[in-house]
């Protein structure tokens, strides 16, 4: 293969002994998906793009995503020029508690299975950060501080938000 030439479809022998082309799906880039943000969002990055193309000819594909991602197209057909698939973080992500969610996005060649690929997908919903109280803070009852503007009740021993 010369530099700059395209990949050719794998050849395999048919029952008569002659070779045939097997059309494969190509998914680029090969990188995984990593998204993060606080509970309720916003999440960054909010969208990710992949190109789905055929090694030669035309292939049909399907895409399966985790519940927190939406694909711009979940089924279709593509040729060697390919199509751009945009994955967007959806409203389901806003309802998730702090933690790590996955598992992967599956790109399937429904024509013959060749070139089917997965891209690991990870959503990290971070613990909420403690808002910084504004204005004058006065000593409340017991071991707590009371903010006179927003009514934040803070644990004086650890700075944890207890109520509002």
C-alpha positions in Angstrom: 0.0 0.0 0.0 1.4 3.4 -0.9 1.4 6.3 1.4 -1.9 8.2 1.4 -3.9 5.3 0.0 -7.0 4.1 1.7 -7.5 0.8 3.5 -8.9 -1.9 1.4 -11.6 -4.3 2.6 -10.4 -7.6 3.8 -10.6 -10.4 1.3 -11.9 -13.8 2.0 -12.4 -16.9 -0.1 -15.9 -17.9 -1.0 -17.1 -21.5 -1.4 -16.0 -21.6 -5.0 -12.4 -20.6 -4.0 -12.4 -17.1 -5.5 -12.0 -14.1 -3.3 -14.6 -11.6 -2.4 -14.5 -8.2 -0.6 -15.8 -7.9 3.0 -17.0 -4.3 3.6 -16.0 -3.0 7.1 -17.2 -0.1 9.2 -14.5 2.3 10.2 -15.0 4.5 13.3 -12.7 7.5 13.9 -11.3 8.7 16.1 -10.3 5.7 18.2 -10.4 7.7 21.4 -12.8 7.0 24.3 -15.4 9.4 25.7 -14.8 11.2 29.0 -17.5 13.7 30.3 -17.7 15.3 33.7 -19.7 17.9 35.6 -21.6 18.6 38.8 -25.0 17.1 39.7 -27.6 18.6 37.3 -24.8 19.8 34.9 -23.5 21.5 33.0 -21.3 18.6 31.6 -18.2 19.1 29.6 -17.7 18.4 26.8 -21.4 18.5 26.0 -21.0 16.8 22.6 -18.5 14.4 20.9 -18.2 13.7 17.2 -17.2 10.4 15.4 -17.0 9.7 11.7 -18.5 6.4 10.6 -17.5 5.2 7.1 -17.1 2.1 5.0 -13.8 0.6 4.0 -15.2 0.2 0.5 -18.7 0.2 -1.0 -21.6 0.9 1.4 -22.4 -0.6 4.8 -25.3 -0.3 7.1 -24.6 0.6 10.8 -26.4 0.9 14.1 -25.3 2.8 17.2 -26.1 2.0 20.8 -25.3 4.6 23.6 -25.5 4.7 27.3 -28.7 6.3 28.7 -27.0 9.6 29.3 -25.9 10.0 25.7 -27.9 10.6 22.5 -26.6 9.9 19.0 -27.6 12.1 16.1 -28.3 8.9 14.1 -28.8 5.4 15.6 -29.1 3.6 12.2 -28.1 4.3 8.7 -25.9 3.5 5.7 -22.6 5.1 4.8 -20.0 4.8 2.1 -16.3 5.6 2.0 -17.0 9.4 2.5 -18.6 8.6 5.8 -21.1 10.4 8.1 -20.5 12.5 11.2 -22.3 11.1 14.3 -22.7 13.7 17.1 -23.1 12.3 20.6 -24.8 14.7 23.0 -25.1 14.5 26.8 -28.8 14.4 27.3 -31.2 15.3 30.2 -30.8 11.8 31.8 -27.3 12.9 32.9 -28.9 15.7 34.9 -30.8 13.2 37.1 -27.7 11.1 38.0 -26.2 11.1 41.5 -22.5 11.7 42.0 -20.5 8.7 40.7 -19.1 7.2 37.5 -21.3 6.0 34.7 -20.6 4.1 31.5 -20.2 1.7 29.8 -19.6 2.3 26.1 -20.9 3.4 22.7 -21.3 0.5 20.3 -20.9 1.0 16.5 -22.2 -2.1 14.8 -21.8 -3.1 11.1 -25.3 -4.6 10.6 -24.4 -5.6 7.0 -21.8 -8.2 8.0 -20.3 -7.4 11.4 -16.9 -6.5 10.1 -15.3 -3.5 11.8 -17.9 -3.2 14.5 -16.3 -1.2 17.3 -16.9 0.1 20.8 -15.7 3.4 22.3 -15.5 3.4 26.1 -17.8 6.1 27.5 -17.5 7.5 31.0 -19.6 10.2 32.7 -18.3 11.4 36.1 -20.9 13.3 38.1 -18.7 15.1 40.7 -19.7 15.7 44.3 -21.4 19.1 44.6 -19.0 21.8 45.8 -19.8 23.8 48.8 -21.0 27.3 47.9 -19.0 30.1 49.4 -21.1 32.1 51.8 -21.3 35.8 51.0 -21.7 38.7 53.4 -21.3 38.7 57.1 -21.3 35.3 58.9 -22.4 35.2 62.5 -22.1 32.5 65.1 -25.3 30.5 65.3 -26.5 28.2 68.0 -24.3 25.2 68.9 -21.5 24.2 66.5 -22.9 25.9 63.4 -22.4 29.0 61.4 -25.4 30.9 59.9 -25.1 33.1 56.8 -27.3 36.1 57.1 -27.9 36.3 53.3 -28.8 32.8 52.1 -29.6 30.9 55.3 -26.7 28.4 54.8 -26.2 26.2 57.8 -22.7 25.0 58.0 -21.0 22.5 60.2 -18.4 24.5 62.1 -16.2 21.5 62.4 -15.9 20.5 58.8 -17.4 23.2 56.6 -20.1 20.9 55.3 -23.4 22.2 54.0 -26.1 20.8 56.2 -29.2 22.7 55.1 -30.4 25.8 53.5 
